[in-house]
Structures are given as C-alpha cells and as structure tokens.
C-alpha cells in the first residue's frame, strides 16, 4: 500500500527545517517482488539544507538517537565534515524508528545538491532525481532545475541504446545510469533492481520523460509509434548518424564531458562541440566511451560514500545495513 504525500512528510515535522526534501525507493513506490523476498523496506529520504553543519548541530540536540553515539559526541561540524571530505557530501542516518516503520534520511547542502544536478559531478543525488520520487518540500525550485537533469539522462540513455528499442528498455537504461560502476551492485544490491524499479513505476517514468522524449522527436533524434505511452513494449527508433550522436553527447553534463575529453585526447578546456565530435567519430564507439565515463564517476562516488557511510553509521548499524543489503542481493542471485 502506497503512503500518501502527507504521511511521507510526517517525519519532517520532528526534524529541523529543510529547503528541499523528497522520498524515494521501494518504501514509497512498491515494486514487484517474489514472495520469498517480500519484506518491509525502509522509507528513504533526501533532505537539502542551507548549512549541513548547523542543521546537524540542531538535529543532534533534538534527535541524538538518530546518530551513532560516537559521531553525535563530536557535533554537527564533524558530521558534516565526514560527509564532505570522506563521502560525496551526504550524511545518512539509517534505521530510525518512525511509528510502525523505519526510515533512513540523507542530508546534503543545497549548493552540493544543485551542483550535482547540473554537472553530474558525483551522479549521486542527480541519479536519484532521474527516477520517480515524491517531492515533499521545494523552497528553491529544485524541480525546475531538475528538468535539465532529466533531459541529460535521456540523452545519455539514448547513447547507450541501439537504434531500435522499446519504451521499457529506454526507461531501464535511464534507471541504470546511476548504477553503472556502483560497487554495491557486485555484492549488496538485487540483480533485478533496475527492472523492478521500472516495472513498478512505468507510468511515473512516462510522466518524468514524456516532454524530453517529445522534444527529442521534434529535433529529429528519434521517432515514436502511436502506441508510445500506452504499450511499454512499443518500438522506438533513433538516428545514429555522426551528427546525431554528436548532438546527444553535446547535451551531456560537464563532468561526463570532461571524462570523455580525457578518453578521446581532446583538451578538457576544449569546446563542447569538439568533444562531441571526437566521441561521435571515435573508432572505440560512443557507447563504450559514454558507459566508461559515467561508470567511473559512479564508481568513485559509490566507494567514497560507502566508506563515509560505514564510519557515520557506526559499527553495529553499518554491519546491520551491509548484512541486510547483501542478504537481499544474495537471494536475488540464487533465484
């Protein structure tokens, strides 16, 4: 049973004020699952705040039990510092009891959040915003800013997709972007995670990407059948000429372009058009170059965040979380 927006927002009343907040994941949008794997998931939140150090200081005073005991003793500056210097700017408090549920919330500074949306520096928050979410607070028009993130996600997915594909395959490629290279996918995630997310939220993906798909169609980058938006198996087609590939590459965020420039020998300070054409004309193939560029961003972020999360959660909670995730992954692999 899905929770209402009002129900999802209730825990925020007992936390310091935030500028932006959304909930996401299987605790918000139920996913298809085998009976053997059915369990009550945590409800996940991301909270954007103006000053993480100040926010954590207030929250430690208000909710010290949300933090590992050793970390709470050092105060908000320390919590924020670990997230920034060790992780990718996000501090998570997992296993927080809320009524008959369990929640997990991550806190990030608004500057870092906005930067990731526009540049894909870490693809950590931007990756989550490429999937269906429930926005609970938006005092800073983040949803408007996220439109560019959704368009970039569509372009990246098209670059990783063959000339002919289904609507469902397109959404699965979009969904998989933030998992490319993620070290957790090797030991701590369900191997069918992407498929379950998409099949549990097809209509929501349509709502997120319909405008971008239609804009790409108008630009001549792809064509859609009359059944698009109705049948997930409807066939779409895209043009893969050098100029079309260059157009898609040119629509990718700054951090991806920088890695593509390094792979193709183009100066990182070079024009966007120079990088785009180099990728489009590369003998290696644009799919491999783009996949490698995004994968390296995600891999670096997942390693940093895993280390940060282990220290932040504390020994018992960290082990508990790893066991929980690994158990779910193991069950999916032995099906």
C-alpha distance (Angstrom), angle and dihedral (degrees) to the residues before:
residue distance angle dihedral
X1 . . .
X2 3.79 . .
X3 3.78 119.1 .
X4 3.79 118.3 -128.1
X5 3.79 121.1 -114.8
X6 3.80 88.8 -108.1
X7 3.80 91.9 53.4
X8 3.80 91.6 48.3
X9 3.79 90.8 50.9
X10 3.81 95.3 52.1
X11 3.85 96.8 90.2
X12 3.83 89.7 56.6
X13 3.80 89.6 67.9
X14 3.80 89.4 69.8
X15 3.81 95.4 48.4
X16 3.82 130.0 73.3
X17 3.84 113.7 -86.6
X18 3.81 118.1 -77.4
X19 3.79 134.4 -159.3
X20 3.79 96.2 -142.5
X21 3.79 134.2 11.8
X22 3.75 137.6 171.8
X23 3.77 137.3 168.7
X24 3.78 124.2 -142.8
X25 3.77 146.2 163.2
X26 3.78 137.0 59.2
X27 3.80 92.0 -43.2
X28 3.80 88.0 64.9
X29 3.80 103.0 30.9
X30 3.82 110.7 32.3
X31 3.79 114.1 -132.2
X32 3.81 129.8 -153.6
X33 3.78 109.5 -93.6
X34 3.78 141.0 169.7
X35 3.77 116.2 -104.7
X36 3.76 90.6 -116.4
X37 3.79 90.0 57.5
X38 3.79 98.5 44.6
X39 3.77 111.7 122.4
X40 3.76 137.4 143.5
X41 3.81 106.2 -90.6
X42 3.78 126.1 -149.8
X43 3.78 115.2 -103.3
X44 3.79 107.6 -118.6
X45 3.80 127.1 -146.0
X46 3.79 137.0 -178.8
X47 3.81 115.9 -157.0
X48 3.79 122.6 -164.3
X49 3.81 114.4 -155.5
X50 3.80 134.4 177.7
X51 3.81 95.0 -126.9
X52 3.83 117.5 17.4
X53 3.82 93.1 -168.6
X54 3.80 93.0 54.2
X55 3.79 92.3 42.0
X56 3.80 93.3 52.1
X57 3.81 91.0 46.5
X58 3.80 90.1 56.5
X59 3.78 93.2 42.3
X60 3.81 93.7 50.2
X61 3.80 88.2 55.3
X62 3.79 90.7 47.2
X63 3.82 102.1 35.6
X64 3.82 109.6 15.2
X65 3.82 90.9 157.6
X66 3.82 89.6 66.7
X67 3.82 89.5 70.4
X68 3.77 132.9 62.7
X69 3.80 107.1 -94.5
X70 3.80 95.6 -118.4
X71 3.80 94.3 49.0
X72 3.80 94.2 47.9
X73 3.80 89.8 57.2
X74 3.80 91.8 62.1
X75 3.80 94.5 53.0
X76 3.77 138.6 -135.1
X77 3.81 97.3 -51.7
X78 3.78 90.5 57.6
X79 3.81 93.4 46.8
X80 3.78 90.8 50.9
X81 3.81 92.1 44.0
X82 3.82 93.4 54.7
X83 3.81 90.4 49.9
X84 3.81 92.6 49.1
X85 3.80 102.2 39.4
X86 3.79 100.9 33.5
X87 3.80 103.0 25.4
X88 3.78 133.5 29.9
X89 3.78 96.5 -84.2
X90 3.81 98.7 -78.5
X91 3.81 124.5 111.4
X92 3.82 115.9 -163.9
X93 3.77 127.7 -156.7
X94 3.83 105.8 -163.8
X95 3.81 132.2 -173.6
X96 3.79 94.8 30.0
X97 3.85 109.9 163.1
X98 3.79 114.6 -127.4
X99 3.79 116.8 177.3
X100 3.83 104.0 -63.0
X101 3.81 92.7 -18.6
X102 3.78 140.5 71.1
X103 3.79 122.4 -129.1
X104 3.78 136.8 -167.6
X105 3.78 121.9 -160.9
X106 3.78 131.9 -172.2
X107 3.80 122.3 -156.5
X108 3.80 123.6 -152.5
X109 3.79 135.0 168.2
X110 3.79 115.4 -104.9
X111 3.80 92.2 -124.6
X112 3.81 91.5 56.7
X113 3.79 91.6 43.6
X114 3.81 94.2 52.4
X115 3.79 92.2 43.6
X116 3.78 92.2 54.3
X117 3.79 91.9 48.4
X118 3.79 92.5 55.2
X119 3.82 102.1 33.9
X120 3.84 106.3 25.3
X121 3.79 87.7 -134.6
X122 3.80 90.6 158.7
X123 3.83 102.5 2.2
X124 3.78 85.6 -143.3
X125 3.80 104.4 115.6
X126 3.80 94.0 17.5
X127 3.81 88.2 55.5
X128 3.78 91.9 55.3
X129 3.79 90.7 47.9
X130 3.82 89.5 56.2
X131 3.79 88.5 68.0
X132 3.81 131.3 60.6
X133 3.80 112.6 -70.3
X134 3.78 137.5 166.5
X135 3.81 109.8 -121.9
X136 3.80 110.2 -147.3
X137 3.82 102.6 170.7
X138 3.80 128.9 17.5
X139 3.79 113.9 166.5
X140 3.79 93.7 153.4
X141 3.82 105.1 48.4
X142 3.79 93.3 -108.2
X143 3.80 90.5 155.0
X144 3.80 89.1 60.9
X145 3.80 90.9 49.4
X146 3.79 89.9 48.8
X147 3.81 92.5 64.3
X148 3.82 88.8 82.0
X149 3.82 89.7 50.3
X150 3.81 91.3 54.3
X151 3.81 92.1 49.2
X152 3.81 90.9 49.4
X153 3.84 90.2 48.9
X154 3.80 90.1 53.5
X155 3.81 91.6 49.6
X156 3.81 92.3 48.3
X157 3.80 91.4 48.5
X158 3.81 91.8 49.8
X159 3.80 89.6 52.4
X160 3.81 88.5 55.9
X161 3.81 93.8 45.0
X162 3.84 128.3 85.4
X163 3.83 120.2 -118.2
X164 3.82 91.7 -92.7
X165 3.80 121.3 45.1
X166 3.78 143.1 143.9
X167 3.77 126.9 -107.9
X168 3.81 89.3 -112.2
X169 3.82 92.1 51.4
X170 3.79 89.5 52.5
X171 3.81 91.7 54.4
X172 3.79 91.1 45.4
X173 3.80 90.7 54.0
X174 3.79 90.2 48.7
X175 3.79 91.1 48.2
X176 3.81 92.5 48.2
X177 3.82 95.6 54.9
X178 3.80 95.1 89.3
X179 3.82 91.3 46.9
X180 3.81 97.4 53.7
X181 3.79 104.9 116.7
X182 3.82 93.6 -0.4
X183 3.80 105.6 151.3
X184 3.82 90.4 -148.2
X185 3.80 90.0 67.4
X186 3.80 88.3 68.9
X187 3.79 96.9 58.2
X188 3.79 114.8 -4.4
X189 3.78 109.9 43.8
X190 3.78 136.2 73.6
X191 3.82 108.2 -101.2
X192 3.82 88.6 -137.6
X193 3.79 93.7 49.5
X194 3.81 96.7 116.4
X195 3.79 93.8 45.6
X196 3.80 91.9 49.9
X197 3.79 93.3 48.4
X198 3.80 92.4 51.5
X199 3.80 97.6 41.9
X200 3.78 91.0 47.5
X201 3.81 93.2 50.4
X202 3.81 108.3 27.8
X203 3.80 93.4 134.3
X204 3.80 91.0 49.3
X205 3.79 91.7 51.6
X206 3.80 88.1 51.1
X207 3.77 89.9 52.8
X208 3.79 91.8 50.1
X209 3.80 98.2 46.6
X210 3.80 107.5 27.3
X211 3.82 94.0 95.2
X212 3.82 93.2 47.3
X213 3.82 92.3 47.0
X214 3.79 91.8 50.3
X215 3.82 90.8 47.8
X216 3.82 89.4 51.6
X217 3.79 89.0 49.3
X218 3.82 91.2 52.5
X219 3.79 88.9 50.2
X220 3.82 89.4 55.2
X221 3.80 94.4 -114.9
X222 3.81 95.6 121.7
X223 3.78 143.5 -1.1
X224 3.79 129.0 -133.8
X225 3.82 130.8 -156.3
X226 3.83 124.4 -126.8
X227 3.81 88.3 -102.1
X228 3.82 92.6 60.0
X229 3.78 108.7 125.7
X230 3.79 91.8 23.1
X231 3.80 107.2 57.6
X232 3.86 117.1 42.5
X233 3.81 88.3 -156.1
X234 3.81 93.2 55.3
X235 3.81 111.0 130.0
X236 3.79 120.6 -117.3
X237 3.79 126.4 -172.7
X238 3.76 131.2 -153.2
X239 3.78 133.6 -165.5
X240 3.80 113.7 -117.2
X241 3.79 101.5 -172.8
X242 3.79 117.5 137.6
X243 3.80 91.9 -103.1
X244 3.82 93.1 48.9
X245 3.80 92.4 49.0
X246 3.81 89.4 48.1
X247 3.80 89.8 52.1
X248 3.81 91.5 53.0
X249 3.79 93.0 46.2
X250 3.79 90.1 49.2
X251 3.80 88.8 58.4
X252 3.80 93.8 59.0
X253 3.82 120.9 106.3
X254 3.78 125.2 -96.2
X255 3.81 98.7 -99.8
X256 3.82 93.0 53.4
X257 3.81 92.2 46.7
X258 3.81 90.5 51.9
X259 3.80 91.1 55.8
X260 3.80 91.5 44.7
X261 3.80 89.1 51.8
X262 3.80 90.2 53.6
X263 3.82 91.3 50.6
X264 3.79 94.7 49.2
X265 3.80 97.8 40.8
X266 3.79 94.6 -113.6
X267 3.79 117.4 140.2
X268 3.79 111.5 -98.2
X269 3.80 86.6 -132.1
X270 3.78 90.5 53.4
X271 3.77 125.2 116.2
X272 3.79 118.3 -78.8
X273 3.81 88.3 -122.1
X274 3.82 91.9 55.3
X275 3.80 92.2 52.9
X276 3.80 91.9 45.1
X277 3.79 94.2 51.8
X278 3.81 92.3 45.3
X279 3.81 90.1 55.4
X280 3.81 93.2 44.4
X281 3.81 91.7 51.5
X282 3.81 97.3 40.2
X283 3.80 116.9 124.9
X284 3.80 88.7 -143.8
X285 3.79 89.7 67.2
X286 3.77 129.1 -112.6
X287 3.81 94.0 -108.7
X288 3.78 93.4 60.4
X289 3.81 93.5 43.8
X290 3.80 94.2 49.7
X291 3.80 93.7 43.5
X292 3.80 90.7 50.6
X293 3.82 93.5 46.9
X294 3.80 94.3 50.5
X295 3.80 92.5 40.1
X296 3.79 92.2 56.2
X297 3.80 91.9 51.5
X298 3.81 91.7 49.8
X299 3.80 94.4 43.3
X300 3.79 92.7 53.6
X301 3.79 92.1 46.8
X302 3.80 94.5 47.0
X303 3.80 92.3 50.7
X304 3.80 93.3 48.7
X305 3.79 93.6 45.0
X306 3.80 93.1 46.8
X307 3.81 90.9 54.1
X308 3.80 92.0 44.8
X309 3.80 91.6 47.2
X310 3.80 92.3 51.4
X311 3.80 92.5 54.3
X312 3.79 94.6 40.4
X313 3.80 96.6 48.5
X314 3.78 93.8 48.8
X315 3.78 127.3 -129.9
X316 3.81 101.4 -67.7
X317 3.80 97.2 40.7
X318 3.79 92.6 43.0
X319 3.80 92.7 52.5
X320 3.81 90.5 44.2
X321 3.81 91.2 52.6
X322 3.81 94.3 47.0
X323 3.82 91.5 48.7
X324 3.80 91.4 48.8
X325 3.81 93.8 50.0
X326 3.79 94.5 41.0
X327 3.80 91.6 49.5
X328 3.80 90.9 53.6
X329 3.81 90.7 47.9
X330 3.80 92.4 47.9
X331 3.80 92.8 51.5
X332 3.79 90.5 50.9
X333 3.80 92.3 50.3
X334 3.83 95.8 50.4
X335 3.81 95.8 47.6
